[in-house]
Amino acid sequence: MNTFNVTTPRGRFPLGWLSRRELAFPGKVGFHQRRTQRPTRRVFQMPPRCSDTSNVLSVIRKIGNRIRSGDTTAQDVTKSYIDKLRVSDEVVGSFISVTADLALEQAKAVDDAFAAGIDPGPLAGIPFAIKDNICLSVAPTTAGSRLLQGHQAPYDAQTINALKASGAIIFGKTNLDEFGMGSTTESSAFRATRNPWDVSRVPGGSSGGSAAAVAAQQCAAAIGSDTGGSIRQPASFCGVVGLKPTYGLLPRHGLVAYASSFDCIGPLTSSVEDAAMILSVLCCHHISDDATLQNQSLTHNFHSALRNIKDMNCKPFAGRRFAMIKETLGSGVDKQVAESIIEGAKQMEELGAVVDVVSCPSFHLGLPAYYILALSEASSNLARYDSIRFGSKVTRSEGLGSEVKRRMLMGSYALSAGHSDAYYKRAQEARRIVEYDLALKLSIYDALITPAAPTPAYRANHKVTDPLLMFSGDMMTVNVNLSGLPAIVVRSGQVTTNDAQILPVGLQFIGRPFGEVDLLEIAHTFEVCTWDVMNCTWNFP
């Protein structure tokens, strides 16, 4: 197979590494001029009606339009989702607790408001599920741990307040790996969650319950948290959209801390448009918070940048430049996953984009640096759960699972006298190198492209007994958290396993800091313009 050269910021080199893996990367490559500055964004409002494809994908828009037009009511929508949840959750196991009665009360309040001529908000009547490490005053917040079983938060997280203020219906808390520590949602103290595409496989983690709930259509959207890929990896495994915002864009108030310098709250949805609408609501309603960047010049109308496909020309990506990171398509990455990502890049070129292949020499430093830093912070954060200040009346040895104990011990060791310089300090130095390398690439390109995970969803219990193998599954996502960058995962087709099982694959776009407007527009354009090619046979399980 012939190889060809690709222009990169550091010169030209042959793509023989792709040829040896029998992967072809067709299309024209090169440099285009930077795009012109975009106009000022509009104030928050429901976005205009989009294309037929957008309407099919946007569950929030479809439900909202039906409620506002009088075709249905918020109570009927809520009842239908609760009925579906009760049937499917016996197999999937997405939820830890369900507040059906309270959800129906919220839905009745929405219907009464519409009857009185009052619009309750842009998310009025939309059923939401919340990851069980986000505080909700009307339901237990357990973080998936027996140590917090029955713990009732005295307040709502700011994210919850924003959703309630927009008219959203909250009817349950979703399952997760204990304290968010895991990549399979199998380390929960209460139950294991399964992938709706194949219940013999994992949904990813730690927001696996939220991703599985959206994929199984048990809710219209869900809220999760992302420390090292906990939104994006489950989104890839379950075939949904997962958005990790820039660190500091959304407040962490009410989020049970795992690693405070990494933790982010974000949505899991059926479409990019839905994710943009939720992000607009979450940004518009949060109050001043020490953990949130207070920058009034930043727009909070992320959905207003999403163009109607009818207003796009045949080359909507013209003038945009993207880069695929070479290290994310080589050794350790499933061949079908790599092929799917390359096919997505090919479609972007046909839409007018320039897609280069670049090398990030520091990429391999991210995984070990992340786990040293995250576990060090976790050992400090979880010290409060001593069954005196927080926790049920059991000891930590009885109330904590093996994965949490392992990570706390590793973190304590990394911070111990005589070892902090050898581990923690060097990990912080590696973090700066990774951050600089990605920033350099993003100063040239509009976004970086990688797989969201090196493999499709794998069998349950496959990696539970091998922590290092589980850690390696985060290789595509942790560098984003180390750098505090925004990233979004969208569908990039499907693969077929050896046992003829069809599974989804996610493509990750990495954007510039606080560049969610551009990032969401890129992801939305990719989603609606490539749907008929990349996902023509797509159907939720």
C-alpha positions as CSV (number, residue, x, y, z in Angstrom):
1,M,0.0,0.0,0.0
2,N,1.3,3.4,-1.0
3,T,2.0,6.0,1.7
4,F,1.7,9.8,1.3
5,N,3.0,12.8,3.1
6,V,1.1,15.1,5.4
7,T,1.9,18.7,6.2
8,T,2.3,19.4,9.9
9,P,3.6,22.3,11.9
10,R,6.9,20.5,12.2
11,G,7.3,19.5,8.6
12,R,6.3,16.5,6.5
13,F,6.4,12.8,7.2
14,P,5.0,9.7,5.6
15,L,1.9,8.0,7.1
16,G,3.5,4.6,7.0
17,W,2.2,3.9,10.5
18,L,-1.3,4.0,9.1
19,S,-0.4,1.8,6.1
20,R,1.0,-0.9,8.3
21,R,-2.3,-1.0,10.1
22,E,-4.1,-1.2,6.8
23,L,-5.7,2.2,7.5
24,A,-6.1,4.6,4.6
25,F,-6.6,8.3,5.2
26,P,-7.9,9.7,1.9
27,G,-8.5,13.3,1.1
28,K,-6.7,16.5,0.4
29,V,-4.5,17.9,3.2
30,G,-2.9,21.3,3.7
31,F,-3.4,24.7,5.3
32,H,-6.2,27.2,5.0
33,Q,-6.4,30.7,6.3
34,R,-7.9,31.4,9.7
35,R,-11.7,32.0,9.7
36,T,-13.0,35.5,10.2
37,Q,-14.3,36.6,13.6
38,R,-17.9,35.6,14.3
39,P,-20.7,38.1,15.1
40,T,-21.9,38.8,18.6
41,R,-24.1,36.1,20.0
42,R,-27.8,36.7,20.8
43,V,-29.4,36.7,24.2
44,F,-30.7,33.4,25.6
45,Q,-33.8,32.1,23.8
46,M,-35.0,28.8,22.4
47,P,-33.0,28.3,19.1
48,P,-34.8,28.4,15.8
49,R,-36.3,25.3,14.3
50,C,-33.5,23.3,12.6
51,S,-33.3,20.7,9.9
52,D,-35.2,17.5,9.8
53,T,-32.0,15.7,11.0
54,S,-31.7,18.1,14.0
55,N,-35.3,17.6,14.9
56,V,-35.0,13.9,14.9
57,L,-31.8,14.0,17.1
58,S,-32.9,16.8,19.5
59,V,-35.1,15.1,22.1
60,I,-35.4,18.2,24.2
61,R,-36.6,20.3,21.2
62,K,-39.1,17.6,20.2
63,I,-40.6,17.2,23.7
64,G,-40.6,21.0,24.3
65,N,-42.4,21.7,21.1
66,R,-45.0,19.1,21.8
67,I,-45.7,20.4,25.3
68,R,-45.9,24.1,24.1
69,S,-48.2,23.2,21.2
70,G,-50.6,21.3,23.4
71,D,-50.0,17.9,21.8
72,T,-49.1,16.5,25.2
73,T,-48.5,17.6,28.8
74,A,-45.5,17.5,31.1
75,Q,-47.3,15.0,33.3
76,D,-47.9,12.6,30.3
77,V,-44.2,12.9,29.3
78,T,-43.0,12.2,32.8
79,K,-45.3,9.2,33.2
80,S,-44.2,7.7,30.0
81,Y,-40.5,7.9,30.9
82,I,-41.1,6.6,34.4
83,D,-43.0,3.6,33.0
84,K,-40.2,2.9,30.5
85,L,-37.6,3.2,33.3
86,R,-39.4,0.7,35.6
87,V,-39.4,-1.9,32.8
88,S,-35.9,-1.5,31.4
89,D,-34.0,-0.6,34.6
90,E,-34.3,-4.2,35.9
91,V,-31.9,-5.2,33.2
92,V,-29.8,-2.0,32.7
93,G,-29.5,-0.9,36.3
94,S,-29.0,2.8,35.5
95,F,-30.6,4.3,38.6
96,I,-29.9,4.1,42.3
97,S,-33.0,6.0,43.4
98,V,-36.1,7.2,41.6
99,T,-38.3,10.1,42.9
100,A,-41.4,9.4,40.7
101,D,-43.9,11.1,43.0
102,L,-41.9,14.3,43.2
103,A,-41.3,14.3,39.5
104,L,-45.0,14.1,38.8
105,E,-45.5,17.1,41.2
106,Q,-42.9,19.1,39.3
107,A,-44.6,18.1,36.0
108,K,-48.0,19.3,37.3
109,A,-46.4,22.6,38.3
110,V,-45.1,23.0,34.7
111,D,-48.6,22.2,33.2
112,D,-50.2,24.7,35.6
113,A,-47.8,27.4,34.6
114,F,-48.5,26.9,30.9
115,A,-52.2,26.9,31.6
116,A,-51.7,30.3,33.3
117,G,-49.8,31.6,30.3
118,I,-46.4,31.5,32.0
119,D,-43.5,29.8,30.3
120,P,-41.6,27.9,33.1
121,G,-38.3,28.0,31.2
122,P,-36.4,26.6,28.2
123,L,-36.3,23.1,29.7
124,A,-39.9,23.0,30.8
125,G,-41.2,19.4,31.1
126,I,-37.9,17.8,30.1
127,P,-37.1,14.6,32.2
128,F,-33.6,14.7,33.7
129,A,-31.5,12.1,35.6
130,I,-28.8,13.2,37.9
131,K,-25.5,11.4,38.7
132,D,-25.6,10.3,42.4
133,N,-22.6,12.3,43.3
134,I,-24.4,15.6,42.8
135,C,-26.4,16.8,45.8
136,L,-30.2,16.8,45.6
137,S,-32.1,17.7,48.8
138,V,-35.1,15.5,48.1
139,A,-33.2,12.3,47.5
140,P,-30.2,10.5,49.0
141,T,-26.8,11.3,47.7
142,T,-24.6,8.2,48.1
143,A,-21.8,8.7,45.5
144,G,-22.3,4.9,44.9
145,S,-20.8,4.1,48.3
146,R,-22.2,2.1,51.2
147,L,-20.4,4.6,53.5
148,L,-22.9,7.3,52.4
149,Q,-26.0,5.1,52.2
150,G,-29.0,7.1,53.1
151,H,-27.1,10.4,53.3
152,Q,-29.5,13.3,52.7
153,A,-27.9,16.5,51.5
154,P,-29.4,19.6,53.1
155,Y,-29.2,21.6,49.9
156,D,-29.3,21.4,46.1
157,A,-26.2,21.7,44.0
158,Q,-26.1,24.9,41.9
159,T,-26.5,22.7,38.8
160,I,-29.8,21.4,40.3
161,N,-31.0,24.9,41.1
162,A,-30.3,25.9,37.5
163,L,-32.3,23.0,36.1
164,K,-35.2,23.6,38.4
165,A,-35.3,27.3,37.5
166,S,-35.5,26.3,33.8
167,G,-38.5,24.0,34.4
168,A,-36.7,20.7,34.1
169,I,-38.2,17.5,35.7
170,I,-35.8,15.6,37.9
171,F,-36.9,12.1,38.8
172,G,-33.9,10.1,39.8
173,K,-30.2,9.6,40.7
174,T,-28.1,7.4,38.5
175,N,-25.5,4.8,39.3
176,L,-21.8,5.4,39.3
177,D,-18.5,3.8,40.3
178,E,-18.0,4.4,44.0
179,F,-17.0,8.1,44.5
180,G,-16.4,8.2,40.7
181,M,-13.4,5.9,40.9
182,G,-13.7,3.5,38.0
183,S,-14.3,3.2,34.3
184,T,-17.0,0.5,34.2
185,T,-19.7,1.4,36.8
186,E,-19.1,-2.0,38.3
187,S,-17.5,-0.7,41.5
188,S,-20.8,0.8,42.8
189,A,-21.8,-0.5,46.2
190,F,-25.4,-1.1,45.1
191,R,-25.5,-2.7,41.7
192,A,-23.6,-2.9,38.4
193,T,-24.9,-1.0,35.4
194,R,-25.0,-2.7,32.0
195,N,-24.8,-1.3,28.5
196,P,-28.2,-1.0,26.7
197,W,-26.5,-2.1,23.4
198,D,-25.5,-5.4,24.9
199,V,-26.2,-6.1,28.6
200,S,-23.2,-8.4,28.8
201,R,-21.0,-5.4,28.4
202,V,-20.2,-2.3,30.6
203,P,-21.5,1.2,29.9
204,G,-18.2,2.8,30.8
205,G,-17.7,5.0,33.9
206,S,-17.9,6.6,36.2
207,S,-21.0,8.3,34.7
208,G,-22.1,5.0,33.2
209,G,-25.6,5.2,34.8
210,S,-26.2,8.6,33.3
211,A,-25.0,7.5,29.8
212,A,-27.0,4.2,30.0
213,A,-30.1,6.0,31.0
214,V,-30.0,8.3,28.0
215,A,-29.1,5.4,25.6
216,A,-32.0,3.3,27.0
217,Q,-34.3,6.3,26.6
218,Q,-35.1,6.3,30.4
219,C,-34.7,10.1,30.4
220,A,-34.4,12.9,27.9
221,A,-31.0,14.0,29.2
222,A,-28.7,13.4,32.2
223,I,-26.1,15.2,34.2
224,G,-22.8,13.6,35.0
225,S,-19.3,14.5,36.2
226,D,-16.0,14.2,34.4
227,T,-12.7,13.8,36.3
228,G,-10.6,11.9,33.8
229,G,-13.1,11.1,31.1
230,S,-16.1,10.0,33.2
231,I,-18.6,11.7,30.8
232,R,-16.9,11.1,27.5
233,Q,-15.9,7.4,27.8
234,P,-19.4,6.3,28.7
235,A,-20.8,8.5,26.0
236,S,-18.7,6.6,23.5
237,F,-19.6,3.2,24.9
238,C,-23.3,3.9,25.0
239,G,-23.6,5.9,21.8
240,V,-24.7,9.3,23.2
241,V,-23.3,12.8,23.2
242,G,-21.1,13.7,26.2
243,L,-19.7,17.2,26.9
244,K,-16.9,18.1,29.3
245,P,-16.8,21.9,29.7
246,T,-13.7,23.9,30.3
247,Y,-12.6,23.6,33.9
248,G,-14.0,26.6,35.7
249,L,-16.9,27.3,33.4
250,L,-19.5,25.6,35.6
251,P,-19.5,25.6,39.4
252,R,-18.6,22.4,41.3
253,H,-20.9,23.5,44.2
254,G,-22.7,20.4,45.5
255,L,-20.5,17.9,43.6
256,V,-19.0,15.2,45.9
257,A,-15.3,15.8,45.4
258,Y,-12.9,13.2,43.9
259,A,-10.0,15.3,42.5
260,S,-10.9,19.0,42.9
261,S,-8.5,20.3,40.2
262,F,-10.0,18.0,37.6
263,D,-13.7,17.6,38.5
264,C,-16.2,19.0,36.0
265,I,-20.0,18.8,35.7
266,G,-21.5,18.3,32.2
267,P,-24.5,16.9,30.2
268,L,-25.1,13.6,28.5
269,T,-27.7,13.9,25.7
270,S,-29.0,12.5,22.5
271,S,-27.7,15.3,20.4
272,V,-25.2,18.2,20.4
273,E,-28.0,20.7,20.2
274,D,-29.4,19.3,23.4
275,A,-26.0,19.5,25.1
276,A,-25.7,23.2,24.0
277,M,-29.1,24.1,25.3
278,I,-28.4,22.5,28.7
279,L,-25.0,24.2,28.9
280,S,-26.7,27.6,28.2
281,V,-29.1,27.0,31.1
282,L,-26.4,25.9,33.5
283,C,-24.2,28.9,32.7
284,C,-27.0,31.4,32.8
285,H,-28.3,30.5,36.2
286,H,-25.3,29.9,38.4
287,I,-24.4,32.6,41.0
288,S,-20.9,33.8,41.8
289,D,-18.8,31.0,42.9
290,D,-15.1,30.8,43.8
291,A,-14.6,27.8,41.6
292,T,-16.1,29.5,38.5
293,L,-14.4,31.9,36.2
294,Q,-16.2,35.2,36.5
295,N,-15.8,36.6,33.0
296,Q,-18.7,38.7,31.8
297,S,-17.3,38.8,28.2
298,L,-18.0,35.1,27.7
299,T,-21.2,34.2,26.0
300,H,-23.7,31.9,27.7
301,N,-25.8,31.4,24.6
302,F,-24.0,28.3,23.3
303,H,-27.0,27.0,21.3
304,S,-27.4,30.2,19.3
305,A,-24.3,29.5,17.3
306,L,-25.7,26.2,16.0
307,R,-26.6,26.8,12.3
308,N,-29.6,25.4,10.5
309,I,-28.4,22.8,8.0
310,K,-30.5,24.6,5.4
311,D,-28.4,27.7,5.9
312,M,-25.1,25.8,5.4
313,N,-23.4,25.6,2.0
314,C,-21.9,22.4,0.7
315,K,-18.6,23.1,2.5
316,P,-19.7,24.2,6.0
317,F,-16.2,23.4,7.3
318,A,-14.4,25.6,4.7
319,G,-11.6,27.6,6.3
320,R,-11.5,25.3,9.4
321,R,-8.4,23.3,10.3
322,F,-8.4,20.2,12.4
323,A,-5.6,17.8,13.5
324,M,-5.7,14.1,14.4
325,I,-3.2,13.1,17.1
326,K,-1.0,10.4,15.7
327,E,-0.5,8.7,19.1
328,T,-4.3,8.1,19.5
329,L,-4.5,5.9,16.4
330,G,-1.5,3.6,16.9
331,S,-0.6,0.8,19.2
332,G,-3.2,-0.2,21.7
333,V,-6.2,1.2,19.7
334,D,-8.7,-1.2,18.3
335,K,-8.4,-1.3,14.5
336,Q,-12.1,-0.8,13.8
337,V,-12.2,2.2,16.2
338,A,-9.3,3.8,14.4
339,E,-10.9,3.2,11.0
340,S,-14.1,4.8,12.2
341,I,-12.3,7.9,13.4
342,I,-10.4,8.2,10.1
343,E,-13.7,7.8,8.2
344,G,-15.1,10.7,10.3
345,A,-12.0,12.8,9.4
346,K,-12.5,11.9,5.7
347,Q,-16.1,13.2,5.9
348,M,-14.9,16.4,7.4
349,E,-12.5,16.9,4.5
350,E,-15.4,16.4,2.1
351,L,-17.2,19.2,4.0
352,G,-14.4,21.6,3.3
353,A,-12.1,21.1,6.3
354,V,-8.4,20.6,6.3
355,V,-7.4,17.7,8.5
356,D,-3.7,17.1,9.3
357,V,-2.0,14.4,11.4
358,V,0.2,15.8,14.1
359,S,2.4,14.2,16.8
360,C,2.0,15.1,20.5
361,P,5.3,13.7,22.0
362,S,4.0,14.4,25.5
363,F,0.7,12.5,25.0
364,H,2.0,9.4,26.8
365,L,2.9,11.4,29.9
366,G,-0.8,12.2,30.6
367,L,-2.0,8.8,32.0
368,P,0.7,8.3,34.7
369,A,0.6,12.0,35.6
370,Y,-3.1,12.0,35.9
371,Y,-3.3,9.0,38.2
372,I,-0.7,10.3,40.6
373,L,-2.3,13.7,40.8
374,A,-5.9,12.6,40.9
375,L,-5.3,9.8,43.5
376,S,-3.3,12.2,45.7
377,E,-6.2,14.7,45.7
378,A,-8.6,11.9,46.3
379,S,-6.7,10.7,49.4
380,S,-7.1,14.2,50.8
381,N,-10.8,14.7,49.8
382,L,-12.0,11.4,51.1
383,A,-10.4,11.9,54.5
384,R,-13.6,13.6,55.6
385,Y,-15.6,10.4,55.3
386,D,-14.7,9.1,58.8
387,S,-18.3,8.2,59.9
388,I,-18.2,11.2,62.3
389,R,-18.4,14.3,60.1
390,F,-19.8,12.4,57.1
391,G,-20.8,8.8,56.5
392,S,-23.1,6.2,58.0
393,K,-22.3,4.3,61.2
394,V,-19.8,1.9,59.7
395,T,-16.0,2.1,59.6
396,R,-14.2,3.1,56.5
397,S,-12.8,-0.4,56.1
398,E,-16.4,-1.7,56.1
399,G,-18.0,1.1,54.1
400,L,-15.5,1.6,51.3
401,G,-15.0,-0.7,48.3
402,S,-11.7,-2.2,47.2
403,E,-11.1,0.2,44.3
404,V,-11.5,3.3,46.6
405,K,-9.2,1.8,49.2
406,R,-6.6,1.1,46.5
407,R,-6.7,4.6,45.1
408,M,-6.6,6.2,48.6
409,L,-3.5,4.2,49.5
410,M,-1.8,5.0,46.3
411,G,-2.5,8.7,46.7
412,S,-1.3,8.7,50.3
413,Y,1.9,7.0,49.3
414,A,2.5,9.6,46.5
415,L,2.2,12.4,49.1
416,S,4.2,10.8,51.8
417,A,7.5,12.2,53.1
418,G,10.3,11.2,50.8
419,H,8.1,10.4,47.9
420,S,6.2,13.6,47.1
421,D,9.1,15.0,45.1
422,A,9.6,11.8,43.2
423,Y,6.0,11.4,42.3
424,Y,3.7,14.3,43.0
425,K,6.1,17.1,42.0
426,R,7.2,15.3,38.8
427,A,3.5,14.6,37.9
428,Q,2.8,18.3,38.2
429,E,5.7,19.1,35.9
430,A,4.4,16.5,33.4
431,R,1.0,18.2,33.6
432,R,2.5,21.5,32.5
433,I,4.2,19.8,29.6
434,V,1.0,18.2,28.4
435,E,-0.9,21.5,28.8
436,Y,1.7,23.4,26.8
437,D,1.8,20.8,24.0
438,L,-2.0,20.8,23.5
439,A,-2.1,24.6,23.7
440,L,0.5,24.8,21.0
441,K,-1.6,22.6,18.7
442,L,-4.8,24.5,19.4
443,S,-3.1,27.8,18.6
444,I,-2.9,26.4,15.0
445,Y,-6.0,24.2,14.7
446,D,-9.7,24.8,15.5
447,A,-10.0,21.5,17.3
448,L,-8.1,18.2,17.8
449,I,-9.6,14.9,16.9
450,T,-9.1,11.6,18.8
451,P,-11.1,8.5,19.6
452,A,-13.0,8.8,22.9
453,A,-11.8,5.4,24.0
454,P,-9.3,2.9,22.5
455,T,-11.9,0.1,22.3
456,P,-15.7,-0.2,22.0
457,A,-17.5,-1.4,25.2
458,Y,-15.9,-4.5,26.6
459,R,-17.4,-7.5,28.5
460,A,-18.5,-7.1,32.1
461,N,-16.0,-8.2,34.7
462,H,-13.2,-8.1,32.1
463,K,-11.1,-5.5,33.8
464,V,-12.3,-5.5,37.4
465,T,-9.4,-7.6,38.6
466,D,-6.8,-5.8,36.6
467,P,-6.6,-2.1,37.7
468,L,-3.7,-1.2,35.3
469,L,-5.7,-2.5,32.4
470,M,-8.7,-0.4,33.5
471,F,-6.5,2.7,34.0
472,S,-5.2,2.3,30.4
473,G,-8.7,2.8,29.1
474,D,-8.5,6.4,30.0
475,M,-5.6,7.2,27.8
476,M,-7.7,9.2,25.3
477,T,-9.4,11.4,27.8
478,V,-7.1,12.3,30.8
479,N,-4.9,14.8,28.9
480,V,-8.0,17.0,28.4
481,N,-8.6,17.1,32.2
482,L,-4.9,17.7,32.9
483,S,-5.1,20.8,30.6
484,G,-8.6,21.9,31.7
485,L,-9.8,22.0,28.1
486,P,-13.3,21.5,26.8
487,A,-14.1,18.3,24.8
488,I,-17.2,16.7,23.4
489,V,-17.9,13.2,22.2
490,V,-20.2,12.6,19.2
491,R,-21.2,9.4,17.4
492,S,-18.8,8.2,14.8
493,G,-20.5,5.1,13.4
494,Q,-20.6,1.5,14.7
495,V,-18.3,-1.5,14.8
496,T,-19.0,-5.2,14.7
497,T,-17.4,-7.4,17.3
498,N,-16.2,-11.0,16.7
499,D,-19.5,-12.3,18.1
500,A,-21.4,-10.1,15.5
501,Q,-22.5,-7.6,18.2
502,I,-22.9,-4.0,16.9
503,L,-21.5,-1.4,19.2
504,P,-21.2,2.4,18.9
505,V,-17.9,4.4,18.6
506,G,-17.4,8.0,19.8
507,L,-15.2,10.7,18.2
508,Q,-13.8,13.3,20.5
509,F,-13.3,16.9,19.6
510,I,-10.9,18.9,21.9
511,G,-11.4,22.6,21.8
512,R,-9.7,25.8,23.1
513,P,-10.2,27.0,26.7
514,F,-13.6,28.6,27.1
515,G,-14.2,27.9,23.4
516,E,-17.4,26.0,23.9
517,V,-19.3,28.1,21.3
518,D,-16.9,27.0,18.5
519,L,-16.6,23.5,19.8
520,L,-20.3,22.9,19.9
521,E,-20.8,24.4,16.5
522,I,-18.1,22.1,15.1
523,A,-19.6,19.1,16.7
524,H,-23.2,20.0,15.7
525,T,-22.1,20.6,12.0
526,F,-20.3,17.2,12.0
527,E,-23.3,15.5,13.6
528,V,-26.0,16.8,11.2
529,C,-23.9,16.8,8.0
530,T,-22.5,13.3,8.4
531,W,-25.4,11.5,9.9
532,D,-26.7,9.9,6.7
533,V,-23.2,8.6,5.9
534,M,-21.7,7.8,9.3
535,N,-24.9,6.7,11.2
536,C,-27.4,5.9,8.5
537,T,-28.4,2.6,10.3
538,W,-28.3,4.1,13.8
539,N,-31.0,3.3,16.2
540,F,-30.9,3.4,20.0
541,P,-31.2,-0.1,21.6
